[in-house]
Amino acid sequence: MRLALVSSLNYHMCCIAFLLELFKDYEVDVYFPDDRERFLEYYKSLYPDMKIEYKHTSTFTKDPYNLCLKVTSEDKIIPCDGIISIAHIKYWSDDHNKYIIMTPWIQGGSNLFYFFPLYRGLKQRSYKNVITYLGYMENRYLDEDTKNFIRSNPEYIFNFFGMNYIHELQQFSNVRFGGRIDTFTMANVIKESKFILARKTPYQLTDRYSGSLGHAVSHGKPMIIQKYSADSYKLPGVVFENNYCEVIDKIKNMTDEEYEEQVKQVEQFSEMTFKANKETLQKLLA
C-alpha cells in the first residue's frame, strides 16, 4: 500500500509523525516544498523499518497511490477531491469531504475524525530541573504570571524555543531562548526537560491544536497544563486553573516518586491513545 502526504505550504511538517504512526504499514512519500528543520529526518529515525521518501510538491500526482492525504486543508494548490485532509481550524473544513482533526475543540459531523497526534518519540527520564516551552509566542504572552512563575523557580532552567524574539526574557538569568530549532535539537531539549510548559488561555486559542502537546506526550514528558486543556484532551499533568503560579509549591515540593507517577500517567494515556487512534483509523478508511 502506498500513501502520499502532500502540502504546497511550508508549515505543519510537525504533524507528519503521528501520520507515520497511523500508516506504518504503508510506503509513504512526503511531498513538501522543503524540510529545513529536518522534521522528516528525525521521524525517519524513529521508524527505521518504514519506507519513507521525501519529494518536492511540484512532482506530486495522485495516480501511483492507494491513499492521498493533504496535510493542511486550507492548501488551495492541492485539490480536495478524493483526498483526506487535516483541518487545523474548524472553518478549514466542510460537510462533504473527510477530515482528520487533532483537537476535540473542533466539533462537527461524522466526516471529522479525531486523533490525538501521538507518535513514538525517544523517551528519557530526566530529573534535571528544566521546564521547556515550545512553539509560537508573542511579547504579550510573557504576562506577569509567567514572569512570576520564572522568578519563583530560580532552581529551574526555563527553555523558550521556536518563537519570535522576546526582549524581556533577557532579564532572567535562568532562561534560555531562541527562534526555530531543528527537530533533532528540539527532541534533545524535550528529552532533558522535566516538564513541558503548555500555553494557557487567552494565548492558547481554543479553536485549534497546540503542537507542544503531542511532542510532550510522544516523548513521555509530563506537562504543566491548564485545566481546560487537560480536561478537553483528558491529559494528565500538573494542572492549574488560570495561572502557572498556582502550581509553584507543587513543582518545588514534588518528590522523585511523585514525578515518576506523573510519567506513569503519561505512559498510560499514550497506551490508551494508540489504541483509540487505531480504532478511529479503521473508521476513517471504511
C-alpha positions as semicolon CSV with decimal commas, in nm:
position;residue;x (nm);y (nm);z (nm)
1;M;0,000;0,000;0,000
2;R;0,128;0,345;-0,093
3;L;0,042;0,674;0,078
4;A;0,117;1,032;-0,024
5;L;0,129;1,308;0,238
6;V;0,107;1,633;0,046
7;S;0,148;2,006;0,111
8;S;0,232;2,306;-0,105
9;L;0,257;2,514;0,215
10;N;0,583;2,520;0,407
11;Y;0,437;2,450;0,751
12;H;0,273;2,171;0,952
13;M;0,559;1,930;0,880
14;C;0,546;1,883;1,260
15;C;0,222;1,685;1,206
16;I;0,381;1,418;0,989
17;A;0,497;1,196;1,277
18;F;0,156;1,082;1,401
19;L;0,055;1,009;1,041
20;L;0,359;0,782;1,005
21;E;0,246;0,603;1,322
22;L;-0,107;0,564;1,185
23;F;0,009;0,442;0,843
24;K;0,320;0,249;0,942
25;D;0,219;-0,045;0,721
26;Y;0,230;0,179;0,412
27;E;0,509;0,301;0,188
28;V;0,497;0,678;0,240
29;D;0,603;0,963;0,014
30;V;0,607;1,305;0,179
31;Y;0,561;1,597;-0,061
32;F;0,668;1,933;0,085
33;P;0,841;2,243;-0,052
34;D;1,137;2,171;0,180
35;D;1,232;2,031;0,520
36;R;1,470;2,293;0,654
37;E;1,404;2,194;1,016
38;R;1,474;1,825;0,947
39;F;1,140;1,704;1,076
40;L;1,128;1,415;0,833
41;E;1,488;1,311;0,906
42;Y;1,403;1,281;1,274
43;Y;1,078;1,096;1,212
44;K;1,253;0,851;0,979
45;S;1,498;0,776;1,261
46;L;1,200;0,680;1,481
47;Y;1,052;0,449;1,217
48;P;1,359;0,287;1,058
49;D;1,164;-0,010;0,919
50;M;0,928;0,209;0,716
51;K;0,993;0,309;0,359
52;I;0,964;0,689;0,372
53;E;1,074;0,922;0,093
54;Y;1,085;1,299;0,070
55;K;0,974;1,450;-0,262
56;H;0,910;1,805;-0,377
57;T;0,547;1,912;-0,405
58;S;0,587;2,006;-0,773
59;T;0,628;1,638;-0,864
60;F;0,305;1,516;-0,699
61;T;0,040;1,320;-0,888
62;K;-0,237;1,109;-0,734
63;D;-0,212;0,814;-0,971
64;P;0,053;0,593;-0,802
65;Y;-0,111;0,599;-0,457
66;N;-0,373;0,396;-0,277
67;L;-0,439;0,694;-0,049
68;C;-0,352;1,064;-0,052
69;L;-0,371;1,293;0,249
70;K;-0,347;1,672;0,241
71;V;-0,153;1,795;0,545
72;T;-0,332;2,134;0,560
73;S;-0,691;2,154;0,440
74;E;-0,666;2,527;0,359
75;D;-0,397;2,444;0,100
76;K;-0,559;2,572;-0,220
77;I;-0,294;2,431;-0,453
78;I;-0,366;2,067;-0,368
79;P;-0,721;1,963;-0,473
80;C;-0,963;1,822;-0,212
81;D;-1,145;1,570;-0,431
82;G;-1,066;1,216;-0,325
83;I;-0,813;1,333;-0,067
84;I;-0,845;1,322;0,312
85;S;-0,727;1,648;0,472
86;I;-0,617;1,767;0,814
87;A;-0,839;2,052;0,933
88;H;-0,630;2,253;1,180
89;I;-0,913;2,503;1,238
90;K;-1,290;2,442;1,214
91;Y;-1,357;2,675;0,921
92;W;-1,095;2,491;0,714
93;S;-1,342;2,203;0,681
94;D;-1,674;2,141;0,504
95;D;-1,959;1,893;0,536
96;H;-1,864;1,678;0,237
97;N;-1,503;1,562;0,248
98;K;-1,331;1,356;0,517
99;Y;-1,108;1,542;0,764
100;I;-0,862;1,445;1,032
101;I;-0,875;1,677;1,333
102;M;-0,622;1,692;1,617
103;T;-0,826;1,867;1,884
104;P;-1,165;1,798;2,046
105;W;-1,224;2,173;2,024
106;I;-1,322;2,126;1,659
107;Q;-1,678;1,997;1,654
108;G;-1,877;1,881;1,354
109;G;-2,036;1,591;1,174
110;S;-1,941;1,231;1,105
111;N;-1,687;1,339;0,842
112;L;-1,450;1,466;1,115
113;F;-1,216;1,206;1,270
114;Y;-1,031;1,298;1,588
115;F;-0,678;1,168;1,650
116;F;-0,454;1,287;1,931
117;P;-0,127;1,332;1,735
118;L;0,082;1,072;1,915
119;Y;0,398;0,910;1,779
120;R;0,682;0,703;1,924
121;G;0,937;0,965;2,022
122;L;1,261;0,882;2,202
123;K;1,196;0,872;2,575
124;Q;1,437;0,958;2,854
125;R;1,372;1,009;3,225
126;S;1,506;1,343;3,342
127;Y;1,538;1,468;3,696
128;K;1,710;1,785;3,578
129;N;1,528;2,100;3,680
130;V;1,435;2,206;3,329
131;I;1,099;2,338;3,211
132;T;1,052;2,387;2,836
133;Y;0,803;2,595;2,638
134;L;0,785;2,506;2,268
135;G;0,616;2,696;1,990
136;Y;0,476;3,031;1,896
137;M;0,500;3,314;2,145
138;E;0,449;3,691;2,137
139;N;0,556;3,966;2,377
140;R;0,209;3,981;2,530
141;Y;0,228;3,611;2,624
142;L;0,501;3,698;2,874
143;D;0,249;3,827;3,126
144;E;0,306;3,892;3,497
145;D;0,200;3,539;3,589
146;T;0,458;3,386;3,355
147;K;0,732;3,622;3,474
148;N;0,649;3,549;3,838
149;F;0,650;3,176;3,767
150;I;1,003;3,203;3,628
151;R;1,121;3,424;3,916
152;S;0,970;3,191;4,177
153;N;1,158;2,888;4,043
154;P;1,522;3,009;4,030
155;E;1,641;2,650;4,068
156;Y;1,488;2,567;3,728
157;I;1,621;2,643;3,382
158;F;1,342;2,761;3,151
159;N;1,372;2,695;2,777
160;F;1,170;2,907;2,534
161;F;1,227;2,788;2,177
162;G;1,053;2,812;1,843
163;M;0,928;3,167;1,886
164;N;0,979;3,530;1,797
165;Y;1,247;3,727;1,979
166;I;1,114;3,832;2,320
167;H;1,340;4,106;2,455
168;E;1,207;4,083;2,814
169;L;1,333;3,726;2,851
170;Q;1,685;3,869;2,876
171;Q;1,614;3,986;3,230
172;F;1,608;3,625;3,361
173;S;1,938;3,451;3,430
174;N;1,762;3,112;3,434
175;V;1,609;3,143;3,086
176;R;1,744;3,008;2,756
177;F;1,555;3,126;2,449
178;G;1,577;3,128;2,075
179;G;1,390;3,101;1,748
180;R;1,326;2,798;1,537
181;I;1,549;2,499;1,607
182;D;1,594;2,185;1,403
183;T;1,397;1,880;1,508
184;F;1,688;1,677;1,644
185;T;1,775;1,970;1,872
186;M;1,410;2,002;1,973
187;A;1,397;1,632;2,064
188;N;1,711;1,663;2,277
189;V;1,569;1,969;2,455
190;I;1,248;1,776;2,531
191;K;1,442;1,471;2,650
192;E;1,643;1,672;2,903
193;S;1,333;1,853;3,032
194;K;1,144;1,757;3,343
195;F;0,823;1,932;3,234
196;I;0,679;2,084;2,919
197;L;0,503;2,417;2,983
198;A;0,178;2,425;2,783
199;R;0,039;2,752;2,653
200;K;-0,255;2,889;2,853
201;T;-0,562;3,090;2,759
202;P;-0,617;3,355;2,637
203;Y;-0,295;3,300;2,438
204;Q;-0,391;2,941;2,356
205;L;-0,678;2,982;2,113
206;T;-0,943;2,721;2,174
207;D;-1,031;2,659;1,809
208;R;-0,703;2,486;1,726
209;Y;-0,440;2,238;1,841
210;S;-0,105;2,327;2,001
211;G;0,183;2,114;1,874
212;S;0,366;2,107;2,206
213;L;0,102;1,871;2,350
214;G;0,173;1,591;2,104
215;H;0,550;1,636;2,124
216;A;0,540;1,626;2,505
217;V;0,331;1,308;2,530
218;S;0,517;1,137;2,245
219;H;0,841;1,181;2,440
220;G;0,685;1,075;2,771
221;K;0,707;1,416;2,938
222;P;0,459;1,547;3,197
223;M;0,311;1,887;3,125
224;I;0,228;2,191;3,331
225;I;-0,113;2,245;3,176
226;Q;-0,430;2,447;3,222
227;K;-0,733;2,256;3,349
228;Y;-0,944;2,350;3,048
229;S;-0,691;2,193;2,810
230;A;-0,625;1,893;3,035
231;D;-0,997;1,819;3,069
232;S;-1,065;1,869;2,697
233;Y;-0,794;1,627;2,586
234;K;-0,820;1,407;2,900
235;L;-0,449;1,471;2,952
236;P;-0,259;1,409;3,276
237;G;-0,020;1,669;3,415
238;V;0,044;1,930;3,679
239;V;-0,283;2,117;3,640
240;F;-0,366;2,482;3,712
241;E;-0,693;2,671;3,668
242;N;-0,581;3,006;3,527
243;N;-0,221;3,086;3,622
244;Y;0,109;2,899;3,622
245;C;0,188;3,037;3,968
246;E;-0,090;2,822;4,118
247;V;0,141;2,519;4,097
248;I;0,466;2,673;4,225
249;D;0,455;2,480;4,552
250;K;0,365;2,156;4,378
251;I;0,660;2,189;4,141
252;K;0,904;2,285;4,418
253;N;0,799;2,007;4,657
254;M;0,748;1,723;4,410
255;T;0,945;1,412;4,510
256;D;1,108;1,174;4,263
257;E;0,836;0,921;4,343
258;E;0,564;1,175;4,268
259;Y;0,738;1,267;3,944
260;E;0,754;0,901;3,847
261;E;0,379;0,883;3,899
262;Q;0,337;1,177;3,661
263;V;0,545;0,992;3,399
264;K;0,343;0,675;3,453
265;Q;0,019;0,865;3,390
266;V;0,161;0,996;3,060
267;E;0,253;0,639;2,961
268;Q;-0,098;0,518;3,043
269;F;-0,250;0,799;2,837
270;S;-0,023;0,701;2,547
271;E;-0,128;0,335;2,561
272;M;-0,497;0,427;2,554
273;T;-0,440;0,681;2,276
274;F;-0,253;0,442;2,047
275;K;-0,547;0,202;2,080
276;A;-0,810;0,474;2,026
277;N;-0,624;0,614;1,723
278;K;-0,605;0,269;1,566
279;E;-0,981;0,223;1,607
280;T;-1,053;0,568;1,460
281;L;-0,826;0,493;1,162
282;Q;-1,040;0,191;1,075
283;K;-1,348;0,417;1,071
284;L;-1,168;0,680;0,862
285;L;-1,072;0,426;0,596
286;A;-1,408;0,245;0,592
